[in-house]
Structure formats: C-alpha cells, structure tokens
C-alpha cells in the first residue's frame, strides 16, 4: 500500500473502527506488517486525527482485553480437532 503516511493512518484507523478489527486482521487486509499498522494508528493518527484516534484506541483496548479468550479458544480448537 503506497501513499502518504498520514492518509494511510487515517484509512487504517477507519477500517479498524468500522470493522472492529484487530491489528493483525488490519495488517492482513492491507498487506502491511502489524508493527506498521500499530505505529500508524497509535503514533501518527494521534497527531493527525485525534477524534479518530480516540475511537481506534477504544477498539484496540477492547481487543487487548479479550485476546486471552481468543487464544484459549484457538488452543481448544487445535487440540479438539475442530
């Protein structure tokens, strides 16, 4: 994905908010690394678009609080053979 970094940060932030997406899912969708997504939506978006940053932060905080549950479900699925 090419283009201005600020535009990319806004586009990534909008995708995360609209789809309630994780950093990993967003990286996969836009074919960029997780660290790039994280840096764009936490650092660059904060100075560029504070309103969108606040919405993205809520989604990321929610995802972070639920990640141990998703990990447990993945492990269960792996060993149960589903």
N, C-alpha and C positions, 0 to 999 in steps of 0.2 A: 504494500500500500504506500504510494508516494504522495507527496503534497506537503503543505505547510504543517508543521508540528502542532500549532495551535488549533488548526482546523481538524486535524486527526484526533486531538484530545477531546474536542467537543463532540465529534462523531462517535468516538468510543464511549464517552460518558452518556450520550443519548441512548446508545444501544444497551448499555448496562441498565439504565433506568427503565427503558421501555420493555425490556425482556426479563428483568430481574435476574440478569446473567451474572455468572461468576467471572473472575479474571481469566480463568482457564478457558471457559467457553467463548469469551470475547476474543481471546488470542487466536483460538482455532478458527473462528468466523472470519477474522480479518487477516489471517496468515502472518501474524507477527508474534514475537515472543511474549511470554507472560510478564517478564520484567519491563518490557516496553509499555505494555498496557498499564501496569501498575504505576510506573513513573508518570505516564501521561495523565492518568485520572487522579493521581494524588498530588503531584507537584505542579505540573503545567496547568491543569484545569483550575486549580485553586486561585492562581493569579489571573487567569484568563476569563473565567466564568464562575464566580463564587456561588451563584444560585444553583447551577447545575452540579457543582462540586458538592454542595450540601446534600443534594438528592442521591448522588452517587455514593457518598460516604455512608448514608443510611443503608443502602443496598449492600455495600461491602461489609459493613459491620454485622448485618443480619446473616450474610453468608458465612462470615468468620465464626459467628456464634453457633452455627448449625453444622460446621464442617466435620466435627467429630461424629455426628449422627450419620452423615453420608458415608464417612469412612467405614463405620461399623456395618452399615447396610451392604457396602461393597464387599467387605470381608465375608459377611454371612452368605451373600450370593455366590461368592467364589467357592466356598467350601461346601455349600449345599448343592452345587452343581446346577444352579438355575440358569 
